[in-house]
Amino acid sequence: MAKSNAARRAGPGGPAPLKGEAGGGAAPALDKLIHERLRLAIVSALAANDALTFSELKAVLKTSDGNLSVHARKLEDAGYIACRKGFDGRVPRTDYRLTAAGRRALERYLDHMEALIRMARG
């Protein structure tokens, strides 16, 4: 049977068990920065694409300029996404990409959610 992503990253001992699992203490806290709906959507969209423009993200997420801008800035400040501003001809263009730290944070978040789901179904 193949190991989960969490077990591969955590080494031979696997991830720390959650409360309710054998040997589990208190469950670690979710990454609240990613847990917010729109920020999770931004990180997920960027995980599936090399890069997206502001306009592409706005269209995919069906959100306003201001909402996307505020949430993208929080992710950028945390080092989860990188923003590059430039011009396409004379038109301003903002590109976003997921950083290595952002990808690791998303993987930890997804591993945590998977563990919670297994525990709830257990």
N, C-alpha and C positions, 0 to 999 in steps of 0.2 A: 504494500500500500504506500502511495506517495505521501511525503510529508507536506504539511500546509506551509504557506509562505511564512507564517509566524514561526513555525518550528524550525524552518531552514535558517531564518535570520537570528533566532534566539540561540541556536546551537543545539547540541545533543539533548539538553534538558528541556527544550521547547519553551514556550512562553509561560510566564507565571500564571498559575491557575486563578480563576475568578472565584469570588465568594460563592459557595454552593457546589464547587467542584472539589474533588478530592484534594486535600491539602491547601485549599484556597483560603486566603484572607480576604480583606476588603478589595473590591474591584477598583482598579485604577480609574481615575477620572477621564472622561472623554476629552479630546482636544476641542475645547469650546470655540476656538477660532474657526476650525473646519466644520464643526457641528451645525453652525448656522446655515439654514437652507440655501441661501444664494451663494455663500462662500463655498459650500460643498459642491454646488453646481458649477461654479467657476473652476475649481480645482479639478473636478471630474472631467469637464469639457477639455481642459488643457491637457489632462492625462491621456486623452484619446486623440489629441492632435499635437503636432510639433509646435505650432504657434497659432494664435487666432488674433485677429484685429479687434479693436474695441467694437466696431460695428458688427462683426460676426458674432462676438460674445453676446452683445445686446440682442441680436436677432434670435440666437439659439435659446437664450434664457428668458426672452420676452419680458425685459425689464426696462426701466427708464435710465437715461444717461446718468442722472445723479445717483441713483441706487447702485448701479454698476460701478461707478467711479469710487464711491465711498467704500464699498466692500473690496474692490480690487486694491485700493490703497492699503487697507488693513492687511491683506495677504502679502502685498509687496513689502510693507514695513516689517512683517514677520520673516521675510526671506523665502516665502513659499512660492511666489511668482516673481518673474522679472518683467519689467516694462521697458520698451524701447520706443522713443518718440522720434519721428522723422517726417519726411515729406514724400509723397508719391506725386511727383511733378510739383504742383503748387498746393496740393491738398494735404493738410496734416494727416498723419497716420500714426496710430498707437498700436503696437504689437505686444502681446503678452505670451509668455511661455512659462511652463512649470519648471521650477528649479529642482535640483537633486534633493534639497531639503524638503521641498514641497511634496515630491514624490514619496519620500520616506514617511512624511507626516500622513499622507493619504493612506499609504499601506498600513501604518500603525492603526489609523482610525478604522479602516475596513477590517483589519484583524480583530480589533476590539469589538466592533459591531457583530462580526461573525461569532465570536465567543459568547456574546450576550444572547444571540439567537440560539446557539446550541444549548446554552444553559436554560433558556426559556422553554425549549422544546424537550429538554432532557427529562 
